[in-house]
Amino acid sequence: MGDLTAHFSISEFPCPCCGRLGPLSELKRLAEALEAYRAALCAHAGRDVPLPILSGFRCPKQNVRVGGADHSKHLLGIAVDTAPDGLTLYEAAMLIPEAPELERGGAGLYISPDGHGHLHLDVRTEGRARWGEMRNDDIRVSISFEQALGIAKEIWESKARLISQEG
């Protein structure tokens, strides 16, 4: 049980560098949006789907350390990076519209050639934003969200074909 919402606690969001958090009101708004998103993930999967917070609030020092954008929403405490347990990035990205606050906010899809990666989700209020990034070791290539989604779908379909051939 969380202390922000049913499944999210304050302890999941602090900066790993300094332990600080963004404003509590913004953190609560973010957690409520993540709760709606988590419910959509669980409904899609037909089971409980944990939504681990890989990165929450970042102080400027931590943001530089991880290569974050200069105006990252993590600096304001209104963004997370996550990778839902047991779902593909493609499935997870396709369910963003099920959480209205996230659909209106920002979403980034960061993907590696092996299909691993994470989603950036934020509750910005200045308008919807979408982007993607391909990562391979130290190389980063900016692509559109739609391109990243297409790559994630191809990887997912390829893995599904392999599994069906083995079975």
TAFENPE-V807566 format. One record per pair of residues at least 4 apart in sequence whose ideal C-beta (glycine too) atoms are under 6 Angstrom apart, sorted by the first residue. I is the first residue (numbers start at 1). J is the second residue. Records with the same first field share a line. If there is no record, write none. Layout:
I->J / J
This chain:
2->7 / 8 / 9
3->9 / 10
4->8 / 10 / 28 / 31
5->31 / 32 / 35
7->38
8->31 / 34
12->53
13->21 / 27 / 56 / 57
14->19 / 21
15->20 / 57 / 58 / 59 / 62
17->59 / 61 / 62
18->59
20->59
21->57
22->26 / 27 / 57 / 76 / 77
26->77 / 78
27->77
29->123
30->78 / 123
33->99 / 101 / 102 / 123
36->99
37->99 / 102
38->51
40->95 / 98
41->49 / 84 / 95
42->48 / 49
44->95
45->49
49->84
50->85
51->82 / 84
53->80
54->81 / 82 / 118
55->81
56->80
57->77
58->62 / 63 / 74 / 75
63->68 / 72 / 75
68->72 / 74
73->78 / 79 / 122 / 124
74->79
78->122 / 123
79->122
80->121
81->118 / 120
82->119
83->118
84->92
87->91 / 92
88->156
89->93 / 117 / 152
90->152 / 153 / 156
92->119
93->109 / 149
96->102 / 103 / 107
97->103
101->123
102->121
104->128
105->122 / 123 / 124
106->122 / 124 / 129
107->121 / 130
108->120 / 131
109->132 / 145 / 148
110->117 / 118 / 133
111->117 / 148 / 151 / 152
112->116 / 117 / 135
113->136
115->155
130->145
131->145
132->143 / 144 / 145 / 147 / 148
133->140 / 142
134->141 / 143
135->140
143->147 / 148
